[in-house]
Amino acid sequence: MSSFEKITSFADNKLRKYLKDDPNIEIRNIHGTGFLLEDKN
């Protein structure tokens, strides 16, 4: 795992915890790249 993936994974976990109760936000994993933060509105 590259350092970029580690940072991305760490940021993903923090964002998921922070935004987990917001039904308007979805965090989708993009294999090999990181993640996509989407606003459902």
MIPA-510455 format. One record per residue (C-alpha): y, z, x; residue number from 0; residue in one letter. Coordinates in nm, 4 decimals, always signed. Each point is the difference from the previous one (the first is absolute). Layout:
N
py	pz	px	torfi	mikol
Y	Z	X	NUM	A
...
//
This chain:
41
py	pz	px	torfi	mikol
+0.0000	+0.0000	+0.0000	0	M
+0.3360	-0.0982	+0.1451	1	S
+0.2939	+0.2383	+0.0117	2	S
+0.1698	-0.2097	-0.2727	3	F
-0.2963	+0.0541	-0.2334	4	E
+0.0016	+0.3729	+0.0718	5	K
+0.3696	+0.0265	-0.0816	6	I
-0.0482	-0.2113	-0.3107	7	T
-0.2942	+0.2118	-0.1120	8	S
+0.1987	+0.3201	+0.0582	9	F
+0.2981	-0.1369	-0.1969	10	A
-0.2325	-0.1178	-0.2781	11	D
-0.1503	+0.3491	-0.0385	12	N
+0.3428	+0.1650	-0.0075	13	K
+0.1334	-0.2482	-0.2562	14	L
-0.3063	+0.0370	-0.2216	15	R
+0.0406	+0.3781	-0.0073	16	K
+0.3728	-0.0237	-0.0702	17	Y
-0.0260	-0.2698	-0.2690	18	L
-0.3347	+0.0870	-0.1622	19	K
+0.1590	+0.1327	-0.3209	20	D
+0.2274	-0.3017	-0.0516	21	D
-0.1683	-0.2434	-0.2432	22	P
+0.2485	-0.2763	+0.0893	23	N
-0.1083	-0.0228	+0.3647	24	I
-0.3223	-0.1502	+0.1322	25	E
-0.1079	-0.0046	+0.3648	26	I
-0.2542	-0.2711	+0.0741	27	R
-0.1931	-0.0345	+0.3250	28	N
+0.0147	-0.3360	+0.1750	29	I
-0.3038	-0.0225	+0.2259	30	H
+0.0908	-0.0320	+0.3659	31	G
+0.3746	+0.0131	-0.0659	32	T
+0.1009	+0.3278	-0.1627	33	G
+0.1130	+0.0545	-0.3545	34	F
+0.2256	-0.1385	-0.2728	35	L
+0.2287	+0.2244	-0.2023	36	L
+0.0542	-0.1410	-0.3497	37	E
+0.2355	+0.1013	-0.2788	38	D
-0.1783	-0.0630	-0.3308	39	K
+0.3251	-0.0385	-0.1973	40	N
//
